[in-house]
Amino acid sequence: MKKKSKIICLTSYSKNIAEEADKHADIILVGDSLGSVLYNYNTTKKVTLTNMIDHSKSVRLGVKKSLMVVDMPYNTYRSKSSALKNAKKIIKETKCDAVKLEGGKKIIRQIKLLIKNKIPVMGHLGLLPQTNKGKFKSKGGSTKEKKQLIKDSLLLQDCGVFSIVLECVKTSLAKQITEKLKIPTIGIGSSAYCDGQVLVTDDLIGLNNTKIKFVKKFINIKKHINLGLKKFSSEVRSQKYPSKKYSY
Ligand code: KIV
């Protein structure tokens, strides 16, 4: 799809959202952002393999046509052997199509081993939530960071990753990387120059309140949820519901 049409990637943590996201996306990502979005964790470091597998099993039920990618959580790919063991477990138990790992040179041996074992890998560079210290800050501002990000993206491509998420990468650098690579870049806070875009679905539909710069709220779904719940509670209180029609 590179240079032909923009790639749409949406996150999902459960079947019902996955079913709707699948109608609009090319890639459904079971992101470890579920740690902060669903469990209020202040870091994705707390997300476990069991969390990811359980949510992914539910997502699998809703994804029919999109490529399904599952994040490998923190600490599950520290060594080559643990990366392979855990990636195999994720693929086997969730029937997903690929896994995503955060990082470049530091985890290159793990990525190479997964690809050698025919496990498709999506890369993730720029801001890396699993190891990020402090606030959401853009990446690629300094010459050193810029050089490292270009190096890392080429390294990941050479290893055989099929795509790279670029998170919070400065516009000019995201453009440069996207133009240099043959594989597609998927941006999040990294400008329109990327080959595709990803956002956390709960953020873009207004289910999760966040003030991150790159998040645009495309709909306020909470309003609709509240309307439905208000109608239900008021009809129960006024004894309009359940009428005969809804009773056995
Ligand atoms: O965890 C996640 O949801 C992600 C995307 C936002 C890129 O990694």
Boltz pocket constraint, residues with backbone or C-beta under 6 A from the ligand:
constraints:
  - pocket:
      binder: B
      contacts: [[A, 11], [A, 29], [A, 30], [A, 31], [A, 32], [A, 33], [A, 34], [A, 71], [A, 165], [A, 188], [A, 198], [A, 199], [A, 200]]
      max_distance: 6.0
